Amino acid sequence: MEKIRIIARLDVKGPNVIKGVNLEALRVVGKPEKMAEDYYRQGADELIYIDIVASLYGRQNLLNIVNLTSDKIFIPFTVGGGVRTLDDISLFLKAGADKVAINTAITKNPDLITKASRMFGSQCIVASIEAKKAPENKWEAYTENGREKTGLDVVKWAKKVEKLGAGEILLTSIDKEGTKKGFDIELIKQVSEAVSVPLIVCGGAGNAGHIVECIESGNIDAVAVSSILHYGTSTIGEIKNHLAKSGISVRKNAKL
């Protein structure tokens, strides 16, 4: 089994990192540059920045954060929010990002995945899927930070983005996000069985035990966490130690 990556996720609005429940009731929890540096020092394997209002205000805010971060942090990081074109992807990669996450634009123009993966390499292209429970044990994909329905079935959409060339999938459960009550295990099972590209899951971690349960439930490659870190419930090192004691292989980090 591959070593599980533990990723710190930072949702950004303007100059601040914010956090909510079910992607709503957002509150400010800190500054992105400072928090990113802290999680890097704690031993995060990667970082994810998602600008939740980039589609409203443009990309410059996130570009500034990427420029500030790339000078101080030496682990891979992914950025997303408001990415619509090949030029947008190029801007973020040139600014120092390792990967770019795309949600809204690919639901409207799936060919963007294929073109982007050919131009930049599939390893740089992350398909971001926001999933919300629907009837009959299915999930619907949403965009705009969980506000807009797409009509797309999550499992079918995950298969399609893989086929189109996405190198990785970031799967966020809207129902579980920010609740700290555990992951949507059935969602993770269904998507992980449907795809073979690396799968990052996000939404619901309230303690390290939830992360163990999540990892044991499906064939996933990484867990992205936010609340558990932002509110000081656990550090990256504590999470990794708990996983190691549970028999889960994690990446050692010199900073631990």
Phi, psi and omega in degrees: 000136178295154176288134181286133175271137173252117188247134174271126180254130180240111175272125189248137172225112185063229182272003189240154165274133180238164177211142178222196174235129185056034180065021178231179178050057187284140175228150180285132179239354178159186179260134187300319183295317182292316182293320179299316180296321179297314182290328174298314180293330178288340179111021176302141179282327179208170173234150171232126172253127172237117176275108190282349178238017182299327181293339177270321190247001179090180191262351190300324180302312182290325177299319178299317180295318179299315179299318179293321185287318189296342178280339189243346188239129188241045170232158180299143170220149183249141175235148178207162180121113177074014180279117185239335190224170175298325178296321177300315180299315180300319179301313182292318180295319178293330180286346177127353178291149178268328182219156179234128179262134183230135178236284188305311186298324183281337175289332179268332183218076184303333180299339179302325179299312183296314181297317182293318182292327177289322184282319188248349186098135184298334181296343180269349190250116180250123174274117179266126181237120175262117188251134176231136184302137176234171179299162174062039176056041176236170179227145177252141177280137179240162174230183178055050179056044175082013184262331188246127175287149176247341187080000182272133173287128188300314183295316178295321180294320178300317178299320184291316182295327175296313181298325181285343174124004177298136181272348183199154177236131173255112185252115180248126174274113178295321183296326184262340187304126177078356183280335182062027182250009180108164185278165173276090189297318182294320176301312181298317178302310186296316182288319182294331177283339185271338185235161178241351175287159178306137183241123173258128179249149186210141173117101172125352184293120175247342177200172184294332178298322176299322182291320176300312180302318180297312182296323182284348186274340184199175182272079182251161184251335185204153174238127176260129183235152180220291184308314184301330177272312186301323184262009173074018178295317179213157170261167175302317181299318179295320178298312182297320179297318180296318179296316180299319179293337179271005177086015179261131183282123179237162180280129174287149180223133182300338184276351181283000000 
